[in-house]
């Protein structure tokens, strides 16, 4: 069990590091990543799951760097209207969910309303638009929160993400087995 915890913490630490690891520094694929948590994870839903576990499987439109500055993630760019009541986010091309389906504006729109706080989301040609009756000066920081991770929810309740690892086995409150996402957009 201690070795499993060490492997998880190593993988989670690498996922949390700022910047990118060069392809030559990537670990060898193969084997199994076993995740042991201090507290039992009842769900993989990023709004409720432990942050370190959810971050391996699910991503957000924006991430914050070590200085708290917004950086592109699933959104490659964004802009806001004067006054900050309307924002547009342009999605990264070629990103796929773990189930093989493409990241689309419709998928992002379907994922965000559950966590929206006073704003509405709609699709645009290559991304999404977020609107509010009030200025949203902290929207980028809000979108970087775990509860705003982009999740594809299947009819049977299965969750699919776009992160560097996919769930291959899940036993709530017991264990999660993750495998590398060979199609991960960030290498």
C-alpha positions as CSV (number, residue, x, y, z in Angstrom):
1,X,0.0,0.0,0.0
2,X,2.8,2.4,0.8
3,X,4.4,1.8,-2.6
4,X,1.1,2.5,-4.3
5,X,0.8,5.8,-2.4
6,X,4.4,6.7,-3.5
7,X,3.6,6.0,-7.1
8,X,0.4,8.1,-7.0
9,X,2.1,11.0,-5.2
10,X,4.9,10.9,-7.8
11,X,2.4,10.9,-10.7
12,X,0.3,13.6,-9.0
13,X,3.4,15.7,-8.3
14,X,4.4,15.5,-12.0
15,X,0.9,16.5,-13.1
16,X,1.0,19.5,-10.8
17,X,4.3,20.8,-11.9
18,X,4.2,24.1,-13.8
19,X,5.3,24.1,-17.4
20,X,5.8,21.1,-19.6
21,X,8.1,18.2,-19.3
22,X,10.0,17.6,-22.5
23,X,9.1,14.4,-24.5
24,X,12.6,13.0,-23.8
25,X,11.9,13.2,-20.1
26,X,8.5,11.4,-20.2
27,X,8.3,8.2,-18.2
28,X,8.2,4.9,-19.9
29,X,4.6,3.8,-20.6
30,X,3.3,0.5,-19.4
31,X,2.4,-1.1,-16.1
32,X,-0.2,0.2,-13.8
33,X,-0.7,3.4,-11.9
34,X,-2.3,2.6,-8.6
35,X,-3.9,5.5,-6.6
36,X,-4.1,5.4,-2.9
37,X,-5.8,8.3,-1.1
38,X,-5.7,9.4,2.5
39,X,-9.5,9.8,2.4
40,X,-11.8,7.4,0.5
41,X,-12.9,8.8,-2.9
42,X,-16.6,8.1,-3.3
43,X,-16.8,9.6,-6.8
44,X,-14.6,10.6,-9.7
45,X,-16.7,13.7,-10.3
46,X,-14.2,16.6,-10.2
47,X,-16.6,18.7,-8.2
48,X,-16.4,16.2,-5.3
49,X,-13.3,14.0,-5.9
50,X,-9.9,14.6,-4.3
51,X,-8.2,17.3,-6.4
52,X,-5.1,15.3,-7.1
53,X,-7.1,12.4,-8.5
54,X,-9.4,14.5,-10.6
55,X,-6.6,16.5,-12.1
56,X,-5.1,13.3,-13.6
57,X,-8.3,12.6,-15.5
58,X,-10.2,15.9,-16.1
59,X,-9.0,19.3,-17.4
60,X,-10.4,22.8,-17.4
61,X,-10.6,25.5,-20.0
62,X,-7.9,27.5,-18.1
63,X,-5.3,26.7,-15.6
64,X,-3.4,28.9,-13.2
65,X,0.4,29.0,-13.2
66,X,2.6,29.2,-10.1
67,X,2.0,32.9,-9.9
68,X,-1.8,32.6,-10.2
69,X,-1.9,33.9,-13.8
70,X,-4.3,32.2,-16.2
71,X,-2.8,29.9,-18.8
72,X,-4.3,28.1,-21.8
73,X,-5.5,24.6,-21.2
74,X,-8.5,23.3,-23.2
75,X,-9.1,26.9,-24.3
76,X,-6.2,28.3,-26.4
77,X,-7.4,31.9,-26.1
78,X,-10.1,34.1,-24.7
79,X,-11.3,37.6,-24.7
80,X,-13.8,39.6,-22.8
81,X,-16.0,42.5,-23.7
82,X,-15.5,45.9,-22.1
83,X,-17.1,45.6,-18.7
84,X,-16.4,41.8,-18.6
85,X,-20.0,40.7,-19.1
86,X,-19.3,38.6,-22.2
87,X,-16.4,36.3,-22.6
88,X,-15.4,34.1,-25.6
89,X,-13.2,31.0,-25.3
90,X,-11.7,29.3,-28.3
91,X,-11.2,25.6,-27.9
92,X,-8.0,23.6,-28.6
93,X,-8.4,21.7,-31.8
94,X,-7.9,17.9,-31.9
95,X,-8.6,17.2,-28.3
96,X,-10.5,13.9,-27.5
97,X,-12.2,12.6,-24.5
98,X,-11.1,9.2,-23.2
99,X,-14.1,7.6,-24.8
100,X,-12.7,8.8,-28.2
101,X,-15.3,11.5,-28.8
102,X,-14.1,15.0,-29.8
103,X,-14.0,18.0,-27.5
104,X,-16.7,20.2,-29.0
105,X,-18.4,23.5,-28.0
106,X,-21.6,21.5,-27.3
107,X,-19.7,19.1,-24.9
108,X,-18.2,22.1,-23.0
109,X,-21.6,23.8,-22.8
110,X,-23.2,20.6,-21.4
111,X,-20.4,20.3,-18.8
112,X,-20.3,23.9,-17.4
113,X,-23.9,24.8,-16.4
114,X,-23.9,22.5,-13.4
115,X,-21.3,24.7,-11.8
116,X,-22.1,28.1,-13.4
117,X,-22.5,30.8,-10.8
118,X,-24.6,33.6,-12.3
119,X,-23.6,33.1,-15.9
120,X,-24.9,31.3,-19.0
121,X,-22.9,29.4,-21.5
122,X,-23.5,29.0,-25.2
123,X,-21.6,27.6,-28.2
124,X,-19.8,29.6,-30.8
125,X,-18.1,28.3,-34.0
126,X,-14.9,27.2,-32.4
127,X,-15.6,27.5,-28.7
128,X,-18.0,28.9,-26.2
129,X,-19.4,32.3,-25.0
130,X,-20.2,33.0,-21.4
131,X,-22.6,35.9,-20.6
132,X,-23.7,37.5,-17.4
133,X,-25.8,40.5,-16.3
134,X,-23.0,41.4,-14.0
135,X,-19.2,41.8,-14.7
136,X,-17.2,38.7,-14.3
137,X,-13.7,39.9,-13.4
138,X,-12.7,36.6,-11.7
139,X,-14.1,34.3,-14.4
140,X,-10.7,32.9,-15.4
141,X,-9.8,32.0,-11.8
142,X,-13.3,30.5,-11.4
143,X,-12.9,28.4,-14.6
144,X,-9.6,27.1,-13.2
145,X,-11.3,25.5,-10.2
146,X,-11.9,21.7,-10.1
147,X,-15.7,22.1,-10.1
148,X,-15.4,23.6,-13.6
149,X,-13.5,20.7,-15.1
150,X,-14.8,19.6,-18.5
151,X,-16.6,16.2,-18.1
152,X,-18.4,14.1,-20.6
153,X,-21.3,12.4,-18.8
154,X,-22.5,9.2,-20.5
155,X,-26.2,8.1,-20.2
156,X,-25.2,5.3,-17.8
157,X,-23.4,7.7,-15.5
158,X,-19.8,7.1,-16.7
159,X,-17.5,10.1,-16.7
160,X,-15.0,10.8,-19.4
161,X,-12.2,13.4,-19.3
162,X,-9.4,14.7,-21.5
163,X,-6.6,14.5,-19.0
164,X,-3.2,12.6,-19.2
165,X,-4.7,9.5,-17.6
166,X,-7.9,7.5,-18.2
167,X,-9.7,5.4,-15.6
168,X,-9.4,1.7,-16.4
169,X,-10.9,0.5,-13.1
170,X,-12.9,2.2,-10.5
171,X,-14.1,0.9,-7.2
172,X,-15.6,3.7,-5.1
173,X,-14.0,4.2,-1.7
174,X,-11.5,1.5,-2.5
175,X,-9.3,2.0,-5.6
176,X,-8.8,3.6,-8.9
177,X,-6.6,2.2,-11.6
178,X,-5.4,4.7,-14.3
179,X,-3.6,4.2,-17.6
180,X,-1.8,6.7,-19.7
181,X,-3.9,8.6,-22.3
182,X,-1.8,8.0,-25.4
183,X,-3.8,10.6,-27.3
184,X,-3.2,13.3,-24.7
185,X,-3.0,16.7,-26.5
186,X,-0.2,17.9,-24.2
187,X,2.2,15.1,-25.0
